[in-house]
Amino acid sequence: MSEWMNLPNVRVFQPDRILSTLTGRDLLNWVTDTLADGTTHLVIDCRNLGFMDVGGLGALAGALGRVRRASGTLTLHGIPDQPQMVLKMADMLHAFDPLPS
């Protein structure tokens, strides 16, 4: 486990295997709740994420917008090949300042 996962000012979300329109709502709700609690440094641990579709990409974009409006940071950690390919095709990978696995 990375040491940043235990920092008090960082919150981590671990999506299930699929990030889509349906599961993206969980991500957006988590971002909203986390920001409301005052935490502005958010990490999405993608190591278990096997598939992301355009709905999941939209959820990530929405999450990034919410975090930026709160002057926070949203970082992706351990992005597997397929989700990484989707982010690259949308030219969005750089927006999340991804961390290695």
Biopython code that builds the backbone (N, CA, C, O; Angstrom):
import numpy as np
from Bio.PDB.StructureBuilder import StructureBuilder

atoms = [
    (1, "MET", "N", (0.846, -1.182, 0.000)),
    (1, "MET", "CA", (0.000, 0.000, 0.000)),
    (1, "MET", "C", (0.889, 1.241, 0.000)),
    (1, "MET", "O", (1.876, 1.310, 0.732)),
    (2, "SER", "N", (0.537, 2.189, -0.804)),
    (2, "SER", "CA", (1.307, 3.425, -0.882)),
    (2, "SER", "C", (1.089, 4.253, 0.373)),
    (2, "SER", "O", (-0.004, 4.273, 0.939)),
    (3, "GLU", "N", (2.149, 4.938, 0.802)),
    (3, "GLU", "CA", (2.048, 5.707, 2.047)),
    (3, "GLU", "C", (1.052, 6.848, 1.954)),
    (3, "GLU", "O", (0.498, 7.251, 2.976)),
    (4, "TRP", "N", (0.799, 7.391, 0.749)),
    (4, "TRP", "CA", (-0.165, 8.483, 0.616)),
    (4, "TRP", "C", (-1.568, 8.043, 0.969)),
    (4, "TRP", "O", (-2.414, 8.873, 1.302)),
    (5, "MET", "N", (-1.830, 6.734, 0.900)),
    (5, "MET", "CA", (-3.175, 6.246, 1.203)),
    (5, "MET", "C", (-3.530, 6.433, 2.673)),
    (5, "MET", "O", (-4.710, 6.425, 3.023)),
    (6, "ASN", "N", (-2.538, 6.601, 3.536)),
    (6, "ASN", "CA", (-2.785, 6.748, 4.968)),
    (6, "ASN", "C", (-2.694, 8.186, 5.453)),
    (6, "ASN", "O", (-2.836, 8.438, 6.649)),
    (7, "LEU", "N", (-2.463, 9.128, 4.561)),
    (7, "LEU", "CA", (-2.382, 10.525, 4.970)),
    (7, "LEU", "C", (-3.764, 11.040, 5.354)),
    (7, "LEU", "O", (-4.751, 10.694, 4.704)),
    (8, "PRO", "N", (-3.851, 11.865, 6.405)),
    (8, "PRO", "CA", (-5.156, 12.323, 6.878)),
    (8, "PRO", "C", (-5.868, 13.265, 5.913)),
    (8, "PRO", "O", (-7.094, 13.367, 5.959)),
    (9, "ASN", "N", (-5.149, 13.944, 5.056)),
    (9, "ASN", "CA", (-5.786, 14.908, 4.155)),
    (9, "ASN", "C", (-6.047, 14.333, 2.765)),
    (9, "ASN", "O", (-6.363, 15.072, 1.833)),
    (10, "VAL", "N", (-5.913, 13.014, 2.629)),
    (10, "VAL", "CA", (-6.144, 12.347, 1.345)),
    (10, "VAL", "C", (-7.237, 11.302, 1.528)),
    (10, "VAL", "O", (-7.227, 10.554, 2.506)),
    (11, "ARG", "N", (-8.170, 11.249, 0.597)),
    (11, "ARG", "CA", (-9.198, 10.205, 0.599)),
    (11, "ARG", "C", (-9.069, 9.413, -0.689)),
    (11, "ARG", "O", (-8.784, 9.966, -1.751)),
    (12, "VAL", "N", (-9.286, 8.095, -0.577)),
    (12, "VAL", "CA", (-9.092, 7.187, -1.704)),
    (12, "VAL", "C", (-10.398, 6.485, -2.040)),
    (12, "VAL", "O", (-11.102, 5.995, -1.157)),
    (13, "PHE", "N", (-10.711, 6.445, -3.333)),
    (13, "PHE", "CA", (-11.873, 5.718, -3.849)),
    (13, "PHE", "C", (-11.359, 4.557, -4.686)),
    (13, "PHE", "O", (-10.462, 4.730, -5.510)),
    (14, "GLN", "N", (-11.928, 3.367, -4.474)),
    (14, "GLN", "CA", (-11.549, 2.202, -5.264)),
    (14, "GLN", "C", (-12.774, 1.698, -6.021)),
    (14, "GLN", "O", (-13.632, 1.030, -5.445)),
    (15, "PRO", "N", (-12.855, 2.022, -7.320)),
    (15, "PRO", "CA", (-13.998, 1.539, -8.094)),
    (15, "PRO", "C", (-13.934, 0.026, -8.267)),
    (15, "PRO", "O", (-12.868, -0.583, -8.180)),
    (16, "ASP", "N", (-15.097, -0.563, -8.514)),
    (16, "ASP", "CA", (-15.145, -1.988, -8.812)),
    (16, "ASP", "C", (-14.518, -2.227, -10.178)),
    (16, "ASP", "O", (-13.860, -1.339, -10.720)),
    (17, "ARG", "N", (-14.708, -3.374, -10.720)),
    (17, "ARG", "CA", (-14.062, -3.765, -11.978)),
    (17, "ARG", "C", (-14.489, -2.941, -13.177)),
    (17, "ARG", "O", (-13.738, -2.825, -14.145)),
    (18, "ILE", "N", (-15.697, -2.361, -13.127)),
    (18, "ILE", "CA", (-16.222, -1.625, -14.280)),
    (18, "ILE", "C", (-16.584, -0.206, -13.853)),
    (18, "ILE", "O", (-17.238, -0.002, -12.830)),
    (19, "LEU", "N", (-16.149, 0.776, -14.651)),
    (19, "LEU", "CA", (-16.558, 2.165, -14.439)),
    (19, "LEU", "C", (-17.387, 2.562, -15.651)),
    (19, "LEU", "O", (-16.864, 2.724, -16.753)),
    (20, "SER", "N", (-18.690, 2.715, -15.427)),
    (20, "SER", "CA", (-19.638, 2.986, -16.509)),
    (20, "SER", "C", (-20.623, 4.058, -16.050)),
    (20, "SER", "O", (-20.448, 4.661, -14.991)),
    (21, "THR", "N", (-21.647, 4.286, -16.848)),
    (21, "THR", "CA", (-22.675, 5.254, -16.477)),
    (21, "THR", "C", (-23.291, 4.892, -15.127)),
    (21, "THR", "O", (-23.492, 5.765, -14.282)),
    (22, "LEU", "N", (-23.590, 3.621, -14.923)),
    (22, "LEU", "CA", (-24.226, 3.195, -13.673)),
    (22, "LEU", "C", (-23.285, 3.310, -12.480)),
    (22, "LEU", "O", (-23.662, 3.873, -11.452)),
    (23, "THR", "N", (-22.083, 2.793, -12.601)),
    (23, "THR", "CA", (-21.159, 2.820, -11.468)),
    (23, "THR", "C", (-20.505, 4.188, -11.298)),
    (23, "THR", "O", (-19.988, 4.500, -10.226)),
    (24, "GLY", "N", (-20.527, 4.995, -12.341)),
    (24, "GLY", "CA", (-19.973, 6.343, -12.251)),
    (24, "GLY", "C", (-20.712, 7.208, -11.245)),
    (24, "GLY", "O", (-20.136, 8.138, -10.680)),
    (25, "ARG", "N", (-21.980, 6.908, -11.018)),
    (25, "ARG", "CA", (-22.754, 7.657, -10.019)),
    (25, "ARG", "C", (-22.157, 7.498, -8.624)),
    (25, "ARG", "O", (-22.129, 8.444, -7.837)),
    (26, "ASP", "N", (-21.678, 6.287, -8.329)),
    (26, "ASP", "CA", (-21.036, 6.058, -7.027)),
    (26, "ASP", "C", (-19.803, 6.944, -6.874)),
    (26, "ASP", "O", (-19.565, 7.515, -5.810)),
    (27, "LEU", "N", (-19.029, 7.050, -7.942)),
    (27, "LEU", "CA", (-17.840, 7.905, -7.924)),
    (27, "LEU", "C", (-18.222, 9.361, -7.700)),
    (27, "LEU", "O", (-17.629, 10.038, -6.860)),
    (28, "LEU", "N", (-19.204, 9.844, -8.444)),
    (28, "LEU", "CA", (-19.619, 11.244, -8.309)),
    (28, "LEU", "C", (-20.189, 11.538, -6.926)),
    (28, "LEU", "O", (-19.930, 12.600, -6.360)),
    (29, "ASN", "N", (-20.961, 10.605, -6.380)),
    (29, "ASN", "CA", (-21.489, 10.781, -5.019)),
    (29, "ASN", "C", (-20.353, 10.829, -3.998)),
    (29, "ASN", "O", (-20.379, 11.642, -3.075)),
    (30, "TRP", "N", (-19.356, 9.955, -4.165)),
    (30, "TRP", "CA", (-18.211, 9.944, -3.258)),
    (30, "TRP", "C", (-17.455, 11.269, -3.328)),
    (30, "TRP", "O", (-17.080, 11.828, -2.298)),
    (31, "VAL", "N", (-17.233, 11.769, -4.541)),
    (31, "VAL", "CA", (-16.530, 13.044, -4.698)),
    (31, "VAL", "C", (-17.301, 14.161, -3.999)),
    (31, "VAL", "O", (-16.717, 14.951, -3.257)),
    (32, "THR", "N", (-18.599, 14.227, -4.232)),
    (32, "THR", "CA", (-19.427, 15.266, -3.619)),
    (32, "THR", "C", (-19.367, 15.185, -2.098)),
    (32, "THR", "O", (-19.177, 16.201, -1.430)),
    (33, "ASP", "N", (-19.528, 13.985, -1.548)),
    (33, "ASP", "CA", (-19.500, 13.801, -0.093)),
    (33, "ASP", "C", (-18.124, 14.122, 0.493)),
    (33, "ASP", "O", (-18.024, 14.743, 1.551)),
    (34, "THR", "N", (-17.080, 13.701, -0.192)),
    (34, "THR", "CA", (-15.719, 13.928, 0.293)),
    (34, "THR", "C", (-15.385, 15.413, 0.298)),
    (34, "THR", "O", (-14.802, 15.920, 1.257)),
    (35, "LEU", "N", (-15.748, 16.102, -0.761)),
    (35, "LEU", "CA", (-15.513, 17.551, -0.808)),
    (35, "LEU", "C", (-16.323, 18.275, 0.261)),
    (35, "LEU", "O", (-15.843, 19.238, 0.859)),
    (36, "ALA", "N", (-17.553, 17.814, 0.504)),
    (36, "ALA", "CA", (-18.398, 18.429, 1.533)),
    (36, "ALA", "C", (-17.792, 18.264, 2.923)),
    (36, "ALA", "O", (-18.001, 19.103, 3.800)),
    (37, "ASP", "N", (-17.035, 17.174, 3.124)),
    (37, "ASP", "CA", (-16.356, 16.945, 4.405)),
    (37, "ASP", "C", (-15.107, 17.801, 4.562)),
    (37, "ASP", "O", (-14.496, 17.819, 5.631)),
    (38, "GLY", "N", (-14.722, 18.513, 3.498)),
    (38, "GLY", "CA", (-13.567, 19.396, 3.572)),
    (38, "GLY", "C", (-12.274, 18.826, 3.023)),
    (38, "GLY", "O", (-11.254, 19.514, 3.004)),
    (39, "THR", "N", (-12.301, 17.584, 2.577)),
    (39, "THR", "CA", (-11.104, 16.981, 1.988)),
    (39, "THR", "C", (-11.026, 17.376, 0.524)),
    (39, "THR", "O", (-12.000, 17.234, -0.215)),
    (40, "THR", "N", (-9.870, 17.872, 0.104)),
    (40, "THR", "CA", (-9.736, 18.319, -1.286)),
    (40, "THR", "C", (-8.643, 17.587, -2.056)),
    (40, "THR", "O", (-8.388, 17.918, -3.213)),
    (41, "HIS", "N", (-7.997, 16.611, -1.449)),
    (41, "HIS", "CA", (-6.994, 15.800, -2.146)),
    (41, "HIS", "C", (-7.562, 14.396, -2.292)),
    (41, "HIS", "O", (-7.609, 13.632, -1.328)),
    (42, "LEU", "N", (-7.989, 14.064, -3.493)),
    (42, "LEU", "CA", (-8.677, 12.812, -3.754)),
    (42, "LEU", "C", (-7.859, 11.950, -4.705)),
    (42, "LEU", "O", (-7.251, 12.445, -5.654)),
    (43, "VAL", "N", (-7.857, 10.648, -4.428)),
    (43, "VAL", "CA", (-7.155, 9.679, -5.265)),
    (43, "VAL", "C", (-8.144, 8.592, -5.657)),
    (43, "VAL", "O", (-8.909, 8.104, -4.826)),
    (44, "ILE", "N", (-8.122, 8.223, -6.918)),
    (44, "ILE", "CA", (-8.900, 7.076, -7.374)),
    (44, "ILE", "C", (-7.907, 5.952, -7.633)),
    (44, "ILE", "O", (-7.065, 6.046, -8.526)),
    (45, "ASP", "N", (-8.014, 4.895, -6.850)),
    (45, "ASP", "CA", (-7.140, 3.731, -6.981)),
    (45, "ASP", "C", (-7.758, 2.803, -8.024)),
    (45, "ASP", "O", (-8.747, 2.122, -7.750)),
    (46, "CYS", "N", (-7.179, 2.781, -9.202)),
    (46, "CYS", "CA", (-7.750, 2.074, -10.358)),
    (46, "CYS", "C", (-7.214, 0.661, -10.534)),
    (46, "CYS", "O", (-7.516, 0.021, -11.541)),
    (47, "ARG", "N", (-6.441, 0.161, -9.601)),
    (47, "ARG", "CA", (-5.780, -1.139, -9.806)),
    (47, "ARG", "C", (-6.744, -2.272, -10.098)),
    (47, "ARG", "O", (-6.374, -3.203, -10.813)),
    (48, "ASN", "N", (-7.968, -2.238, -9.577)),
    (48, "ASN", "CA", (-8.940, -3.307, -9.821)),
    (48, "ASN", "C", (-9.860, -3.013, -10.995)),
    (48, "ASN", "O", (-10.729, -3.821, -11.319)),
    (49, "LEU", "N", (-9.677, -1.866, -11.632)),
    (49, "LEU", "CA", (-10.552, -1.444, -12.724)),
    (49, "LEU", "C", (-10.162, -2.176, -14.005)),
    (49, "LEU", "O", (-9.066, -1.982, -14.530)),
    (50, "GLY", "N", (-11.064, -3.016, -14.501)),
    (50, "GLY", "CA", (-10.777, -3.782, -15.704)),
    (50, "GLY", "C", (-11.334, -3.174, -16.967)),
    (50, "GLY", "O", (-10.823, -3.421, -18.059)),
    (51, "PHE", "N", (-12.399, -2.365, -16.825)),
    (51, "PHE", "CA", (-13.058, -1.814, -18.009)),
    (51, "PHE", "C", (-13.674, -0.463, -17.682)),
    (51, "PHE", "O", (-14.277, -0.276, -16.625)),
    (52, "MET", "N", (-13.511, 0.472, -18.607)),
    (52, "MET", "CA", (-14.158, 1.776, -18.494)),
    (52, "MET", "C", (-14.746, 2.125, -19.855)),
    (52, "MET", "O", (-14.070, 2.026, -20.879)),
    (53, "ASP", "N", (-16.017, 2.535, -19.856)),
    (53, "ASP", "CA", (-16.647, 2.965, -21.105)),
    (53, "ASP", "C", (-16.797, 4.481, -21.106)),
    (53, "ASP", "O", (-16.301, 5.170, -20.215)),
    (54, "VAL", "N", (-17.487, 4.984, -22.119)),
    (54, "VAL", "CA", (-17.640, 6.435, -22.252)),
    (54, "VAL", "C", (-18.408, 7.029, -21.064)),
    (54, "VAL", "O", (-18.177, 8.180, -20.693)),
    (55, "GLY", "N", (-19.305, 6.265, -20.478)),
    (55, "GLY", "CA", (-20.011, 6.737, -19.286)),
    (55, "GLY", "C", (-19.073, 6.886, -18.101)),
    (55, "GLY", "O", (-19.191, 7.836, -17.327)),
    (56, "GLY", "N", (-18.147, 5.954, -17.957)),
    (56, "GLY", "CA", (-17.141, 6.052, -16.906)),
    (56, "GLY", "C", (-16.205, 7.222, -17.132)),
    (56, "GLY", "O", (-15.805, 7.906, -16.191)),
    (57, "LEU", "N", (-15.859, 7.444, -18.397)),
    (57, "LEU", "CA", (-15.031, 8.597, -18.751)),
    (57, "LEU", "C", (-15.750, 9.895, -18.397)),
    (57, "LEU", "O", (-15.139, 10.832, -17.883)),
    (58, "GLY", "N", (-17.047, 9.941, -18.677)),
    (58, "GLY", "CA", (-17.840, 11.118, -18.323)),
    (58, "GLY", "C", (-17.891, 11.334, -16.822)),
    (58, "GLY", "O", (-17.844, 12.470, -16.350)),
    (59, "ALA", "N", (-17.988, 10.237, -16.065)),
    (59, "ALA", "CA", (-17.992, 10.349, -14.602)),
    (59, "ALA", "C", (-16.658, 10.900, -14.102)),
    (59, "ALA", "O", (-16.629, 11.736, -13.198)),
    (60, "LEU", "N", (-15.555, 10.433, -14.688)),
    (60, "LEU", "CA", (-14.247, 10.964, -14.299)),
    (60, "LEU", "C", (-14.131, 12.447, -14.632)),
    (60, "LEU", "O", (-13.606, 13.230, -13.839)),
    (61, "ALA", "N", (-14.621, 12.826, -15.805)),
    (61, "ALA", "CA", (-14.576, 14.242, -16.197)),
    (61, "ALA", "C", (-15.418, 15.086, -15.243)),
    (61, "ALA", "O", (-15.003, 16.173, -14.841)),
    (62, "GLY", "N", (-16.601, 14.587, -14.882)),
    (62, "GLY", "CA", (-17.451, 15.299, -13.933)),
    (62, "GLY", "C", (-16.808, 15.405, -12.565)),
    (62, "GLY", "O", (-16.886, 16.446, -11.912)),
    (63, "ALA", "N", (-16.169, 14.322, -12.130)),
    (63, "ALA", "CA", (-15.476, 14.330, -10.842)),
    (63, "ALA", "C", (-14.334, 15.339, -10.854)),
    (63, "ALA", "O", (-14.143, 16.083, -9.892)),
    (64, "LEU", "N", (-13.581, 15.361, -11.943)),
    (64, "LEU", "CA", (-12.470, 16.305, -12.055)),
    (64, "LEU", "C", (-12.971, 17.745, -11.994)),
    (64, "LEU", "O", (-12.357, 18.591, -11.344)),
    (65, "GLY", "N", (-14.075, 18.020, -12.663)),
    (65, "GLY", "CA", (-14.645, 19.367, -12.625)),
    (65, "GLY", "C", (-15.057, 19.778, -11.225)),
    (65, "GLY", "O", (-14.797, 20.905, -10.804)),
    (66, "ARG", "N", (-15.698, 18.871, -10.502)),
    (66, "ARG", "CA", (-16.119, 19.175, -9.128)),
    (66, "ARG", "C", (-14.919, 19.442, -8.225)),
    (66, "ARG", "O", (-14.925, 20.373, -7.421)),
    (67, "VAL", "N", (-13.901, 18.618, -8.371)),
    (67, "VAL", "CA", (-12.711, 18.770, -7.528)),
    (67, "VAL", "C", (-11.990, 20.074, -7.848)),
    (67, "VAL", "O", (-11.552, 20.780, -6.939)),
    (68, "ARG", "N", (-11.865, 20.394, -9.113)),
    (68, "ARG", "CA", (-11.190, 21.646, -9.491)),
    (68, "ARG", "C", (-11.961, 22.872, -9.007)),
    (68, "ARG", "O", (-11.354, 23.859, -8.590)),
    (69, "ARG", "N", (-13.286, 22.819, -9.057)),
    (69, "ARG", "CA", (-14.080, 23.945, -8.552)),
    (69, "ARG", "C", (-13.872, 24.145, -7.056)),
    (69, "ARG", "O", (-14.039, 25.251, -6.541)),
    (70, "ALA", "N", (-13.508, 23.073, -6.364)),
    (70, "ALA", "CA", (-13.229, 23.148, -4.924)),
    (70, "ALA", "C", (-11.744, 23.415, -4.656)),
    (70, "ALA", "O", (-11.288, 23.315, -3.517)),
    (71, "SER", "N", (-10.995, 23.754, -5.707)),
    (71, "SER", "CA", (-9.546, 24.001, -5.611)),
    (71, "SER", "C", (-8.798, 22.795, -5.065)),
    (71, "SER", "O", (-7.835, 22.935, -4.312)),
    (72, "GLY", "N", (-9.250, 21.612, -5.452)),
    (72, "GLY", "CA", (-8.615, 20.385, -4.994)),
    (72, "GLY", "C", (-7.835, 19.689, -6.087)),
    (72, "GLY", "O", (-7.664, 20.212, -7.189)),
    (73, "THR", "N", (-7.362, 18.490, -5.755)),
    (73, "THR", "CA", (-6.638, 17.666, -6.712)),
    (73, "THR", "C", (-7.297, 16.299, -6.814)),
    (73, "THR", "O", (-7.784, 15.749, -5.827)),
    (74, "LEU", "N", (-7.301, 15.767, -8.024)),
    (74, "LEU", "CA", (-7.820, 14.424, -8.274)),
    (74, "LEU", "C", (-6.755, 13.665, -9.043)),
    (74, "LEU", "O", (-6.382, 14.043, -10.153)),
    (75, "THR", "N", (-6.274, 12.596, -8.441)),
    (75, "THR", "CA", (-5.189, 11.812, -9.016)),
    (75, "THR", "C", (-5.661, 10.387, -9.244)),
    (75, "THR", "O", (-6.409, 9.837, -8.436)),
    (76, "LEU", "N", (-5.225, 9.793, -10.341)),
    (76, "LEU", "CA", (-5.509, 8.391, -10.630)),
    (76, "LEU", "C", (-4.264, 7.573, -10.318)),
    (76, "LEU", "O", (-3.146, 7.984, -10.628)),
    (77, "HIS", "N", (-4.466, 6.419, -9.706)),
    (77, "HIS", "CA", (-3.354, 5.547, -9.310)),
    (77, "HIS", "C", (-3.534, 4.172, -9.939)),
    (77, "HIS", "O", (-4.628, 3.609, -9.907)),
    (78, "GLY", "N", (-2.457, 3.631, -10.511)),
    (78, "GLY", "CA", (-2.460, 2.248, -10.989)),
    (78, "GLY", "C", (-3.460, 1.971, -12.089)),
    (78, "GLY", "O", (-4.246, 1.030, -11.978)),
    (79, "ILE", "N", (-3.456, 2.758, -13.143)),
    (79, "ILE", "CA", (-4.455, 2.629, -14.211)),
    (79, "ILE", "C", (-4.106, 1.449, -15.120)),
    (79, "ILE", "O", (-3.045, 1.454, -15.743)),
    (80, "PRO", "N", (-4.973, 0.439, -15.209)),
    (80, "PRO", "CA", (-4.734, -0.684, -16.119)),
    (80, "PRO", "C", (-4.811, -0.254, -17.592)),
    (80, "PRO", "O", (-5.217, 0.864, -17.908)),
    (81, "ASP", "N", (-4.420, -1.154, -18.466)),
    (81, "ASP", "CA", (-4.292, -0.838, -19.892)),
    (81, "ASP", "C", (-5.562, -0.307, -20.548)),
    (81, "ASP", "O", (-5.520, 0.735, -21.202)),
    (82, "GLN", "N", (-6.692, -0.997, -20.389)),
    (82, "GLN", "CA", (-7.900, -0.581, -21.109)),
    (82, "GLN", "C", (-8.391, 0.794, -20.670)),
    (82, "GLN", "O", (-8.640, 1.640, -21.528)),
    (83, "PRO", "N", (-8.541, 1.056, -19.367)),
    (83, "PRO", "CA", (-8.950, 2.409, -18.967)),
    (83, "PRO", "C", (-7.928, 3.473, -19.371)),
    (83, "PRO", "O", (-8.295, 4.595, -19.722)),
    (84, "GLN", "N", (-6.651, 3.115, -19.318)),
    (84, "GLN", "CA", (-5.615, 4.066, -19.726)),
    (84, "GLN", "C", (-5.742, 4.400, -21.216)),
    (84, "GLN", "O", (-5.548, 5.548, -21.615)),
    (85, "MET", "N", (-6.065, 3.402, -22.027)),
    (85, "MET", "CA", (-6.250, 3.629, -23.456)),
    (85, "MET", "C", (-7.425, 4.579, -23.707)),
    (85, "MET", "O", (-7.334, 5.467, -24.555)),
    (86, "VAL", "N", (-8.521, 4.397, -22.976)),
    (86, "VAL", "CA", (-9.684, 5.273, -23.121)),
    (86, "VAL", "C", (-9.311, 6.710, -22.750)),
    (86, "VAL", "O", (-9.682, 7.649, -23.454)),
    (87, "LEU", "N", (-8.591, 6.878, -21.663)),
    (87, "LEU", "CA", (-8.161, 8.218, -21.240)),
    (87, "LEU", "C", (-7.226, 8.860, -22.264)),
    (87, "LEU", "O", (-7.321, 10.058, -22.532)),
    (88, "LYS", "N", (-6.327, 8.065, -22.833)),
    (88, "LYS", "CA", (-5.414, 8.591, -23.849)),
    (88, "LYS", "C", (-6.167, 8.983, -25.115)),
    (88, "LYS", "O", (-5.891, 10.029, -25.702)),
    (89, "MET", "N", (-7.116, 8.152, -25.539)),
    (89, "MET", "CA", (-7.889, 8.449, -26.749)),
    (89, "MET", "C", (-8.694, 9.732, -26.587)),
    (89, "MET", "O", (-8.906, 10.467, -27.552)),
    (90, "ALA", "N", (-9.139, 9.997, -25.369)),
    (90, "ALA", "CA", (-9.897, 11.220, -25.088)),
    (90, "ALA", "C", (-8.971, 12.388, -24.744)),
    (90, "ALA", "O", (-9.443, 13.488, -24.454)),
    (91, "ASP", "N", (-7.675, 12.157, -24.774)),
    (91, "ASP", "CA", (-6.669, 13.163, -24.430)),
    (91, "ASP", "C", (-6.914, 13.737, -23.031)),
    (91, "ASP", "O", (-6.817, 14.945, -22.812)),
    (92, "MET", "N", (-7.234, 12.839, -22.090)),
    (92, "MET", "CA", (-7.538, 13.261, -20.721)),
    (92, "MET", "C", (-6.572, 12.711, -19.685)),
    (92, "MET", "O", (-6.626, 13.115, -18.523)),
    (93, "LEU", "N", (-5.699, 11.808, -20.071)),
    (93, "LEU", "CA", (-4.831, 11.167, -19.087)),
    (93, "LEU", "C", (-4.012, 12.190, -18.305)),
    (93, "LEU", "O", (-3.888, 12.085, -17.084)),
    (94, "HIS", "N", (-3.463, 13.163, -18.993)),
    (94, "HIS", "CA", (-2.612, 14.172, -18.348)),
    (94, "HIS", "C", (-3.374, 15.030, -17.330)),
    (94, "HIS", "O", (-2.765, 15.595, -16.421)),
    (95, "ALA", "N", (-4.678, 15.131, -17.474)),
    (95, "ALA", "CA", (-5.473, 15.985, -16.585)),
    (95, "ALA", "C", (-5.514, 15.452, -15.153)),
    (95, "ALA", "O", (-5.789, 16.202, -14.216)),
    (96, "PHE", "N", (-5.241, 14.162, -14.986)),
    (96, "PHE", "CA", (-5.371, 13.536, -13.676)),
    (96, "PHE", "C", (-4.042, 13.333, -12.956)),
    (96, "PHE", "O", (-4.031, 12.809, -11.842)),
    (97, "ASP", "N", (-2.930, 13.727, -13.552)),
    (97, "ASP", "CA", (-1.618, 13.567, -12.929)),
    (97, "ASP", "C", (-1.473, 12.155, -12.371)),
    (97, "ASP", "O", (-1.318, 11.977, -11.163)),
    (98, "PRO", "N", (-1.523, 11.139, -13.255)),
    (98, "PRO", "CA", (-1.555, 9.751, -12.787)),
    (98, "PRO", "C", (-0.302, 9.337, -12.024)),
    (98, "PRO", "O", (0.812, 9.759, -12.334)),
    (99, "LEU", "N", (-0.524, 8.498, -11.020)),
    (99, "LEU", "CA", (0.558, 7.912, -10.234)),
    (99, "LEU", "C", (0.805, 6.495, -10.732)),
    (99, "LEU", "O", (-0.139, 5.829, -11.156)),
    (100, "PRO", "N", (2.042, 6.015, -10.693)),
    (100, "PRO", "CA", (2.305, 4.628, -11.089)),
    (100, "PRO", "C", (1.717, 3.655, -10.074)),
    (100, "PRO", "O", (1.344, 4.041, -8.966)),
    (101, "SER", "N", (1.641, 2.409, -10.463)),
    (101, "SER", "CA", (1.113, 1.364, -9.572)),
    (101, "SER", "C", (2.000, 1.152, -8.382)),
    (101, "SER", "O", (1.704, 0.310, -7.534)),
]
sb = StructureBuilder()
sb.init_structure("model")
sb.init_model(0)
sb.init_chain("A")
sb.init_seg("    ")
for serial, (resi, resn, name, xyz) in enumerate(atoms, 1):
    if name == "N":
        sb.init_residue(resn, " ", resi, " ")
    sb.init_atom(name, np.array(xyz, "f"), 0.0, 1.0, " ", f" {name:<3s}", serial, name[0])
structure = sb.get_structure()
